[in-house]
Amino acid sequence: MMLKEALSAAECVATQLSQDGDRYAELGRKLRSTSFSTALTIARGSSDHACAYAAYLIMARLGRVVASLPMSLVTLNKSPLITRDTLAISISQSGQSPDVVEPIKYFRDGGATTIALVNDIDSPLAHAAEWAMPLRAGKELSVAATKSFITSMVAGARLVAAWQNDPELLEGLEALPDSLRAATSEDWSKAIEVLAPARNIMVVGRGISFPVALEASLKFKETSALQAEAFSGAEIKHGPMALIEEGYPLVIFATRGATQASLLQLATEMRGRGARVLLAAPADVADRDLTLPVAATPDLDPIVAIQAFYVMAAQLSAARGMDPDAPRHLSKVTKTN
């Protein structure tokens, strides 16, 4: 089921892109005409990783600093947060968890602009937000989110493109379904050979690729019971490098952009220290181990990168004798306060 749903992501994205264009344009005009002193994201798990991607785009393209809200400030501490001139963005597949819904209600009641990118458009979260934008991923049965994560990233990029009113990004989005279909055919079998017997792993990204590292790390744990930690390439030398020993597996997502050169250099250095590096990079990087597909513009590359990863992750789970559709101790909808 996980693999089937991952492979359906391109069609889900095509469906999303074919709808709600006027609504996104209207939201873009609203955002351009509103002054924000604070911008926040509100999410858990894979949805939080999608928020990190959207936040990076907002900061890089629009110059607005975005923070991830610790939801317990609202749900448990009952902190008197200032809501005036605030933008609050939430992403969720189910829209059910109280610790996501309550903060959106809190900020909306306080006059903030609230946006929910949500798959279940009839959920409590969708009703709580001023702007509820459907992911249109269809029903997701696998516990491990795949198509809903990809459609969440796309919705976040659509939000930014509408806000910025950027023709290049809008055109790049339209080309995504074809890029996603191509990404499913990338051969990542080398990763399965290395990771099937592994006990632990570091997953590395930087800048716009770091949310992909976070998501990949979660999926390694969730579907393969593989102890995985995600780090920014800029943080490896601040302690985590002490874990590196001969044969230690390291997956590095070196997508295009300003941070790529530093990640390629890191891969070379870690190989010199004995790590078993799996460098995921575009086809023009000669010493790559895994080929990263690319999108029409580098800012969309993380979306097609995670598509290639999901296909491998489902195959890796099976290679490790596990069922990716039935992770231990987990359920599809998680509700926390």
Phi and psi in degrees as a GROMACS rama.xvg file:
@    title "Ramachandran Plot"
@    xaxis  label "Phi"
@    yaxis  label "Psi"
@TYPE xy
-59.327  -46.6982  MET-2
-64.9627  -42.8309  LEU-3
-60.666  -44.6083  LYS-4
-68.89  -38.2359  GLU-5
-61.3242  -41.3816  ALA-6
-69.403  -18.6052  LEU-7
-87.8628  -1.07189  SER-8
-59.4715  -38.8685  ALA-9
-60.1119  -41.8361  ALA-10
-68.8671  -36.562  GLU-11
-63.951  -41.7021  CYS-12
-65.2253  -41.2277  VAL-13
-60.0489  -41.0022  ALA-14
-63.1005  -46.085  THR-15
-60.6373  -45.8636  GLN-16
-67.0323  -22.8204  LEU-17
-81.4117  -7.34065  SER-18
-129.682  161.703  GLN-19
66.5509  17.0517  ASP-20
-60.4141  -43.7139  GLY-21
-64.6714  -36.7208  ASP-22
-66.2905  -42.5055  ARG-23
-64.5641  -40.3087  TYR-24
-62.2326  -41.069  ALA-25
-64.3774  -42.0202  GLU-26
-63.4286  -40.4298  LEU-27
-58.798  -43.7335  GLY-28
-63.6963  -39.7402  ARG-29
-60.7156  -45.4671  LYS-30
-67.2324  -39.0483  LEU-31
-67.7693  -25.6684  ARG-32
-96.4367  1.46804  SER-33
-114.506  137.357  THR-34
-94.648  127.112  SER-35
-117.05  130.233  PHE-36
-94.1815  -20.3656  SER-37
-139.776  138.787  THR-38
-131.258  132.454  ALA-39
-131.949  151.198  LEU-40
-114.876  149.028  THR-41
-136.276  109.176  ILE-42
-170.011  167.725  ALA-43
-129.723  156.528  ARG-44
58.003  -136.863  GLY-45
-57.6602  -36.4832  SER-46
-63.711  -33.1267  SER-47
-67.4833  -34.5333  ASP-48
-68.0179  -38.0322  HIS-49
-64.9009  -36.6617  ALA-50
-63.2997  -39.0063  CYS-51
-62.2252  -37.3149  ALA-52
-65.986  -47.8879  TYR-53
-62.0292  -40.8826  ALA-54
-62.6297  -40.2706  ALA-55
-62.2139  -43.8968  TYR-56
-61.9622  -41.8962  LEU-57
-62.732  -44.5731  ILE-58
-68.4854  -43.052  MET-59
-71.5222  -37.3488  ALA-60
-97.0909  -31.6837  ARG-61
-114.05  -7.66442  LEU-62
73.3549  14.7063  GLY-63
-97.2291  125.951  ARG-64
-72.7993  131.537  VAL-65
-123.021  133.367  VAL-66
-118.128  152.13  ALA-67
-89.3541  123.137  SER-68
-77.6607  125.374  LEU-69
-70.9219  106.773  PRO-70
-62.9609  -24.1475  MET-71
-63.817  -19.9221  SER-72
-58.4416  -34.1093  LEU-73
-92.6218  -47.3219  VAL-74
-77.5763  -33.1542  THR-75
-114.397  -47.771  LEU-76
-74.4989  -23.8649  ASN-77
54.7292  43.2135  LYS-78
-69.8775  143.594  SER-79
-82.1955  70.8889  PRO-80
-72.4973  141.138  LEU-81
-78.7277  124.373  ILE-82
-103.401  -11.0487  THR-83
-63.1473  137.928  ARG-84
55.8121  39.7961  ASP-85
-114.619  141.91  THR-86
-109.475  123.693  LEU-87
-120.578  121.899  ALA-88
-117.381  126.477  ILE-89
-120.14  145.519  SER-90
-126.836  135.283  ILE-91
-158.35  143.878  SER-92
-77.4159  -50.3579  GLN-93
-91.008  -30.8665  SER-94
67.8719  25.0453  GLY-95
-106.577  -26.8758  GLN-96
-68.8274  127.224  SER-97
-58.6285  -33.0141  PRO-98
-76.8427  -5.86676  ASP-99
-98.5744  -40.7388  VAL-100
-68.0223  -46.1289  VAL-101
-60.1159  -45.1438  GLU-102
-62.6947  -37.1674  PRO-103
-63.522  -41.9407  ILE-104
-60.8868  -44.2168  LYS-105
-59.4634  -47.7376  TYR-106
-71.3339  -37.2913  PHE-107
-65.8363  -42.8175  ARG-108
-61.7662  -27.8796  ASP-109
-88.6529  5.8223  GLY-110
95.0636  4.79581  GLY-111
-72.9471  160.873  ALA-112
-85.5606  121.401  THR-113
-119.753  132.617  THR-114
-127.437  132.726  ILE-115
-121.032  119.68  ALA-116
-96.4789  104.998  LEU-117
-141.199  140.178  VAL-118
-76.7146  -41.6066  ASN-119
-90.4298  99.4299  ASP-120
-75.8347  -5.88312  ILE-121
-108.311  21.9204  ASP-122
-88.5323  166.054  SER-123
-56.2016  -37.9382  PRO-124
-65.6901  -43.1537  LEU-125
-61.4438  -38.3215  ALA-126
-73.0849  -27.8203  HIS-127
-76.295  -29.8621  ALA-128
-86.6645  151.197  ALA-129
-68.3851  -42.209  GLU-130
-116.492  106.096  TRP-131
-105.086  116.541  ALA-132
-113.493  117.27  MET-133
-73.2251  138.289  PRO-134
-74.9432  -31.2963  LEU-135
60.3467  40.63  ARG-136
-86.5369  -7.54836  ALA-137
74.1672  176.995  GLY-138
-67.4756  130.859  LYS-139
-109.174  116.324  GLU-140
-93.6084  -33.3477  LEU-141
-65.3894  139.038  SER-142
-60.9236  -40.1132  VAL-143
-76.5805  117.887  ALA-144
-70.4268  132.568  ALA-145
-132.839  -71.8095  THR-146
-63.904  -31.9292  LYS-147
-71.3732  -31.7147  SER-148
-68.1964  -44.6029  PHE-149
-63.6649  -44.3026  ILE-150
-67.5904  -27.8445  THR-151
-66.23  -44.1197  SER-152
-61.4924  -42.022  MET-153
-63.8705  -43.3235  VAL-154
-63.084  -38.5376  ALA-155
-63.276  -41.5844  GLY-156
-67.9499  -36.3092  ALA-157
-63.6095  -41.638  ARG-158
-57.9766  -46.4755  LEU-159
-66.2512  -42.5942  VAL-160
-63.008  -39.8914  ALA-161
-68.6966  -40.6432  ALA-162
-63.5363  -47.3032  TRP-163
-78.631  -20.6391  GLN-164
56.3608  52.0666  ASN-165
-102.03  112.262  ASP-166
-62.2341  -37.6056  PRO-167
-63.731  -44.4991  GLU-168
-68.1315  -39.0795  LEU-169
-62.1413  -42.4532  LEU-170
-67.4452  -38.1151  GLU-171
-61.8272  -37.84  GLY-172
-62.3899  -40.3659  LEU-173
-62.8575  -26.8581  GLU-174
-86.7608  -3.69626  ALA-175
-61.7045  -42.7346  LEU-176
-52.7389  -44.1941  PRO-177
-65.7232  -39.4611  ASP-178
-64.5772  -38.0942  SER-179
-68.3371  -40.1015  LEU-180
-61.4245  -43.2417  ARG-181
-63.9704  -34.9432  ALA-182
-64.8727  -28.6147  ALA-183
-69.2055  -15.9544  THR-184
-98.333  1.77043  SER-185
-65.9531  138.36  GLU-186
-90.4503  104.575  ASP-187
-109.901  27.0328  TRP-188
-61.8979  -27.2881  SER-189
-59.6892  -34.7696  LYS-190
-67.6185  -37.1301  ALA-191
-65.4786  -41.0642  ILE-192
-58.4541  -41.3438  GLU-193
-78.0837  -38.5393  VAL-194
-93.8858  -19.1109  LEU-195
-56.1218  -40.7025  ALA-196
-93.0291  1.3579  PRO-197
-72.2879  156.007  ALA-198
-109.423  -26.8238  ARG-199
-151.871  166.618  ASN-200
-162.314  149.126  ILE-201
-105.428  139.97  MET-202
-119.145  126.208  VAL-203
-122.992  137.675  VAL-204
-145.986  -177.808  GLY-205
-160.002  142.598  ARG-206
63.2007  -125.477  GLY-207
-70.0556  -18.1238  ILE-208
-90.1809  -7.8707  SER-209
-65.0572  -39.1851  PHE-210
-58.0663  -31.661  PRO-211
-67.5224  -40.2522  VAL-212
-62.5975  -40.9798  ALA-213
-61.4312  -45.8932  LEU-214
-67.1842  -43.0963  GLU-215
-61.5138  -41.5163  ALA-216
-60.3516  -43.4585  SER-217
-62.2774  -43.1525  LEU-218
-68.0895  -34.8494  LYS-219
-58.9451  -44.7636  PHE-220
-67.1672  -46.7303  LYS-221
-68.7506  -43.0831  GLU-222
-105.093  -17.1086  THR-223
-124.831  4.7109  SER-224
48.5731  39.4663  ALA-225
-104.316  119.021  LEU-226
-64.6734  109.015  GLN-227
-127.038  138.365  ALA-228
-125.569  137.002  GLU-229
-99.9302  135.918  ALA-230
-136.264  148.086  PHE-231
-70.4301  142.854  SER-232
-58.8842  -23.0128  GLY-233
-79.2017  -11.8149  ALA-234
-102.92  -12.2314  GLU-235
-54.3013  -39.7642  ILE-236
-80.9104  -3.26735  LYS-237
-95.1156  42.4069  HIS-238
124.061  -52.2359  GLY-239
-57.2054  -27.1196  PRO-240
-61.6292  -19.892  MET-241
-64.2909  -19.3159  ALA-242
-79.7417  -18.6565  LEU-243
-68.3063  126.011  ILE-244
-140.343  176.608  GLU-245
-56.6012  122.245  GLU-246
86.3357  0.00980537  GLY-247
-64.7832  125.505  TYR-248
-77.5391  137.718  PRO-249
-140.639  116.423  LEU-250
-99.9893  127.003  VAL-251
-121.187  120.223  ILE-252
-93.2369  102.711  PHE-253
-107.073  73.4815  ALA-254
-72.0748  165.821  THR-255
-63.7479  154.534  ARG-256
129.037  -172.281  GLY-257
-64.0533  -26.8783  ALA-258
-91.8012  -5.45753  THR-259
-61.8596  -44.5628  GLN-260
-58.8875  -40.4727  ALA-261
-67.6948  -32.7125  SER-262
-73.2834  -36.9676  LEU-263
-64.8853  -39.16  LEU-264
-65.5001  -40.2069  GLN-265
-61.4785  -41.2522  LEU-266
-59.8284  -43.9318  ALA-267
-62.3005  -43.7084  THR-268
-65.9456  -41.7935  GLU-269
-68.901  -33.9981  MET-270
-62.6752  -39.0836  ARG-271
-65.2234  -23.4135  GLY-272
-92.8132  3.83206  ARG-273
98.4127  -1.01908  GLY-274
-67.1914  149.995  ALA-275
-91.6029  89.1718  ARG-276
-83.4962  132.225  VAL-277
-111.301  96.3495  LEU-278
-88.3543  113.89  LEU-279
-96.58  114.006  ALA-280
-149.581  160.513  ALA-281
-61.5529  166.796  PRO-282
-62.7656  -20.0968  ALA-283
-83.5835  1.38397  ASP-284
-96.9214  109.669  VAL-285
-63.7356  -36.6381  ALA-286
-95.6686  23.4518  ASP-287
-69.2511  153.556  ARG-288
-101.895  -32.3537  ASP-289
-128.366  135.931  LEU-290
-88.0798  122.065  THR-291
-86.8687  126.341  LEU-292
-68.8286  159.691  PRO-293
-123.99  155.336  VAL-294
-101.199  -173.11  ALA-295
-67.5629  -24.4391  ALA-296
-142.588  145.253  THR-297
-56.5637  -29.6741  PRO-298
-66.0092  -17.4096  ASP-299
-99.9562  -3.77998  LEU-300
-56.2681  -38.8997  ASP-301
-57.7353  -29.2775  PRO-302
-67.4158  -43.9409  ILE-303
-78.3894  -24.3697  VAL-304
-64.2841  -45.0858  ALA-305
-70.6607  -26.5167  ILE-306
-62.492  -46.7561  GLN-307
-62.5032  -39.6907  ALA-308
-63.1536  -44.0009  PHE-309
-58.6524  -39.2149  TYR-310
-61.9275  -45.3847  VAL-311
-64.1507  -41.0201  MET-312
-62.4935  -39.7057  ALA-313
-65.4575  -40.1743  ALA-314
-69.5061  -36.5022  GLN-315
-64.5033  -42.1342  LEU-316
-57.0638  -45.8521  SER-317
-64.1363  -39.2519  ALA-318
-64.8865  -26.4975  ALA-319
-90.906  8.64071  ARG-320
76.6264  26.6417  GLY-321
-117.484  167.91  MET-322
-110.607  107.838  ASP-323
-65.0653  -16.3312  PRO-324
-86.992  -7.4037  ASP-325
-136.771  65.1171  ALA-326
-61.7879  145.152  PRO-327
-61.9103  133.45  ARG-328
69.1104  9.4993  HIS-329
-115.62  152.99  LEU-330
-130.617  166.806  SER-331
-66.0127  -46.5143  LYS-332
-105.435  123.578  VAL-333
-108.699  125.984  THR-334
-117.185  117.011  LYS-335
-127.18  160.096  THR-336
